[in-house]
Amino acid sequence: MNSFLVLFSRDVKLNIRSGGGALLSCFFFFILIAILPFAVGPDLQLLSKIGSAIIWFAALLSLLLGLDHLFKADYDDGSLDVMLSSSMSVEFIVITKLIAYWCVNALPLILITPLLGLMLNINFIEIAILCLSLLIGTPALAALGAIGASLTIRMVKGGVLLPVLILPFTIPILIFGVSATANIINGQAYITQSLIYLSGISLLCCAGAPITAAYALKRIQ
């Protein structure tokens, strides 16, 4: 637990300092949601129908901003080599970094989603379901990003290749995340199935990502 707290607090500070951290993610998240309605038009009814998709898409792009720094900064300054040679397991290091990254970059997005949902004419029930789906689904997005970050850690332009690698795998997460709110909009109160599928995908990603990323990191030694 002591090792977790030390590594967690270190990564939280690094995520905040690196590129603005939560502030940059939240600002990018807000800008995307504010700009996209201009392409759709002033139809409030249409905005309320596609609002959840806009927010999910904006959340995905916002989380991609700092993913290339998840392991890259530690690799460049040699900190990663020290961690990998320590008594801590590599899987433990990956999990701790993932939790810190999610807390700094994803959690603030979920907290400001109700305000942005009102901007898109989404009602309170839909906003609650949307926040719940983001709470369940964003760990899966971060987990997939960790795999991509570990695979591109040695590449000079890994930040460009990273989205290309992980975006195709995020499609099921987006489908079930958006469909949970879409069922409410279409008058279907039964949303449990979409959230169950989303939870299953998130659990699978969060369980498999530390193992996969740890294997990739071990190969760089």
Secondary structure as a PSIPRED ss2 file (coil, helix, strand):
# PSIPRED VFORMAT (PSIPRED V4.0)

   1 M C   1.000  0.000  0.000
   2 N H   0.000  1.000  0.000
   3 S H   0.000  1.000  0.000
   4 F H   0.000  1.000  0.000
   5 L H   0.000  1.000  0.000
   6 V H   0.000  1.000  0.000
   7 L H   0.000  1.000  0.000
   8 F H   0.000  1.000  0.000
   9 S H   0.000  1.000  0.000
  10 R H   0.000  1.000  0.000
  11 D H   0.000  1.000  0.000
  12 V H   0.000  1.000  0.000
  13 K H   0.000  1.000  0.000
  14 L H   0.000  1.000  0.000
  15 N H   0.000  1.000  0.000
  16 I H   0.000  1.000  0.000
  17 R H   0.000  1.000  0.000
  18 S H   0.000  1.000  0.000
  19 G H   0.000  1.000  0.000
  20 G H   0.000  1.000  0.000
  21 G C   1.000  0.000  0.000
  22 A H   0.000  1.000  0.000
  23 L H   0.000  1.000  0.000
  24 L H   0.000  1.000  0.000
  25 S H   0.000  1.000  0.000
  26 C H   0.000  1.000  0.000
  27 F H   0.000  1.000  0.000
  28 F H   0.000  1.000  0.000
  29 F H   0.000  1.000  0.000
  30 F H   0.000  1.000  0.000
  31 I H   0.000  1.000  0.000
  32 L H   0.000  1.000  0.000
  33 I H   0.000  1.000  0.000
  34 A H   0.000  1.000  0.000
  35 I H   0.000  1.000  0.000
  36 L H   0.000  1.000  0.000
  37 P H   0.000  1.000  0.000
  38 F H   0.000  1.000  0.000
  39 A H   0.000  1.000  0.000
  40 V H   0.000  1.000  0.000
  41 G C   1.000  0.000  0.000
  42 P C   1.000  0.000  0.000
  43 D C   1.000  0.000  0.000
  44 L H   0.000  1.000  0.000
  45 Q H   0.000  1.000  0.000
  46 L H   0.000  1.000  0.000
  47 L H   0.000  1.000  0.000
  48 S H   0.000  1.000  0.000
  49 K H   0.000  1.000  0.000
  50 I H   0.000  1.000  0.000
  51 G H   0.000  1.000  0.000
  52 S H   0.000  1.000  0.000
  53 A H   0.000  1.000  0.000
  54 I H   0.000  1.000  0.000
  55 I H   0.000  1.000  0.000
  56 W H   0.000  1.000  0.000
  57 F H   0.000  1.000  0.000
  58 A H   0.000  1.000  0.000
  59 A H   0.000  1.000  0.000
  60 L H   0.000  1.000  0.000
  61 L H   0.000  1.000  0.000
  62 S H   0.000  1.000  0.000
  63 L H   0.000  1.000  0.000
  64 L H   0.000  1.000  0.000
  65 L C   1.000  0.000  0.000
  66 G C   1.000  0.000  0.000
  67 L C   1.000  0.000  0.000
  68 D C   1.000  0.000  0.000
  69 H H   0.000  1.000  0.000
  70 L H   0.000  1.000  0.000
  71 F H   0.000  1.000  0.000
  72 K H   0.000  1.000  0.000
  73 A H   0.000  1.000  0.000
  74 D H   0.000  1.000  0.000
  75 Y H   0.000  1.000  0.000
  76 D H   0.000  1.000  0.000
  77 D H   0.000  1.000  0.000
  78 G C   1.000  0.000  0.000
  79 S H   0.000  1.000  0.000
  80 L H   0.000  1.000  0.000
  81 D H   0.000  1.000  0.000
  82 V H   0.000  1.000  0.000
  83 M H   0.000  1.000  0.000
  84 L H   0.000  1.000  0.000
  85 S C   1.000  0.000  0.000
  86 S C   1.000  0.000  0.000
  87 S C   1.000  0.000  0.000
  88 M C   1.000  0.000  0.000
  89 S C   1.000  0.000  0.000
  90 V H   0.000  1.000  0.000
  91 E H   0.000  1.000  0.000
  92 F H   0.000  1.000  0.000
  93 I H   0.000  1.000  0.000
  94 V H   0.000  1.000  0.000
  95 I H   0.000  1.000  0.000
  96 T H   0.000  1.000  0.000
  97 K H   0.000  1.000  0.000
  98 L H   0.000  1.000  0.000
  99 I H   0.000  1.000  0.000
 100 A H   0.000  1.000  0.000
 101 Y H   0.000  1.000  0.000
 102 W H   0.000  1.000  0.000
 103 C H   0.000  1.000  0.000
 104 V H   0.000  1.000  0.000
 105 N H   0.000  1.000  0.000
 106 A H   0.000  1.000  0.000
 107 L H   0.000  1.000  0.000
 108 P H   0.000  1.000  0.000
 109 L H   0.000  1.000  0.000
 110 I H   0.000  1.000  0.000
 111 L H   0.000  1.000  0.000
 112 I H   0.000  1.000  0.000
 113 T H   0.000  1.000  0.000
 114 P H   0.000  1.000  0.000
 115 L H   0.000  1.000  0.000
 116 L H   0.000  1.000  0.000
 117 G H   0.000  1.000  0.000
 118 L H   0.000  1.000  0.000
 119 M H   0.000  1.000  0.000
 120 L C   1.000  0.000  0.000
 121 N C   1.000  0.000  0.000
 122 I C   1.000  0.000  0.000
 123 N C   1.000  0.000  0.000
 124 F H   0.000  1.000  0.000
 125 I H   0.000  1.000  0.000
 126 E H   0.000  1.000  0.000
 127 I H   0.000  1.000  0.000
 128 A H   0.000  1.000  0.000
 129 I H   0.000  1.000  0.000
 130 L H   0.000  1.000  0.000
 131 C H   0.000  1.000  0.000
 132 L H   0.000  1.000  0.000
 133 S H   0.000  1.000  0.000
 134 L H   0.000  1.000  0.000
 135 L H   0.000  1.000  0.000
 136 I H   0.000  1.000  0.000
 137 G H   0.000  1.000  0.000
 138 T H   0.000  1.000  0.000
 139 P H   0.000  1.000  0.000
 140 A H   0.000  1.000  0.000
 141 L H   0.000  1.000  0.000
 142 A H   0.000  1.000  0.000
 143 A H   0.000  1.000  0.000
 144 L H   0.000  1.000  0.000
 145 G H   0.000  1.000  0.000
 146 A H   0.000  1.000  0.000
 147 I H   0.000  1.000  0.000
 148 G H   0.000  1.000  0.000
 149 A H   0.000  1.000  0.000
 150 S H   0.000  1.000  0.000
 151 L H   0.000  1.000  0.000
 152 T C   1.000  0.000  0.000
 153 I C   1.000  0.000  0.000
 154 R C   1.000  0.000  0.000
 155 M C   1.000  0.000  0.000
 156 V C   1.000  0.000  0.000
 157 K C   1.000  0.000  0.000
 158 G H   0.000  1.000  0.000
 159 G H   0.000  1.000  0.000
 160 V H   0.000  1.000  0.000
 161 L H   0.000  1.000  0.000
 162 L H   0.000  1.000  0.000
 163 P H   0.000  1.000  0.000
 164 V H   0.000  1.000  0.000
 165 L H   0.000  1.000  0.000
 166 I H   0.000  1.000  0.000
 167 L H   0.000  1.000  0.000
 168 P H   0.000  1.000  0.000
 169 F H   0.000  1.000  0.000
 170 T H   0.000  1.000  0.000
 171 I H   0.000  1.000  0.000
 172 P H   0.000  1.000  0.000
 173 I H   0.000  1.000  0.000
 174 L H   0.000  1.000  0.000
 175 I H   0.000  1.000  0.000
 176 F H   0.000  1.000  0.000
 177 G H   0.000  1.000  0.000
 178 V H   0.000  1.000  0.000
 179 S H   0.000  1.000  0.000
 180 A H   0.000  1.000  0.000
 181 T H   0.000  1.000  0.000
 182 A H   0.000  1.000  0.000
 183 N H   0.000  1.000  0.000
 184 I H   0.000  1.000  0.000
 185 I H   0.000  1.000  0.000
 186 N C   1.000  0.000  0.000
 187 G C   1.000  0.000  0.000
 188 Q C   1.000  0.000  0.000
 189 A C   1.000  0.000  0.000
 190 Y C   1.000  0.000  0.000
 191 I C   1.000  0.000  0.000
 192 T H   0.000  1.000  0.000
 193 Q H   0.000  1.000  0.000
 194 S H   0.000  1.000  0.000
 195 L H   0.000  1.000  0.000
 196 I H   0.000  1.000  0.000
 197 Y H   0.000  1.000  0.000
 198 L H   0.000  1.000  0.000
 199 S H   0.000  1.000  0.000
 200 G H   0.000  1.000  0.000
 201 I H   0.000  1.000  0.000
 202 S H   0.000  1.000  0.000
 203 L H   0.000  1.000  0.000
 204 L H   0.000  1.000  0.000
 205 C H   0.000  1.000  0.000
 206 C H   0.000  1.000  0.000
 207 A H   0.000  1.000  0.000
 208 G H   0.000  1.000  0.000
 209 A H   0.000  1.000  0.000
 210 P H   0.000  1.000  0.000
 211 I H   0.000  1.000  0.000
 212 T H   0.000  1.000  0.000
 213 A H   0.000  1.000  0.000
 214 A H   0.000  1.000  0.000
 215 Y H   0.000  1.000  0.000
 216 A H   0.000  1.000  0.000
 217 L H   0.000  1.000  0.000
 218 K H   0.000  1.000  0.000
 219 R C   1.000  0.000  0.000
 220 I C   1.000  0.000  0.000
 221 Q C   1.000  0.000  0.000
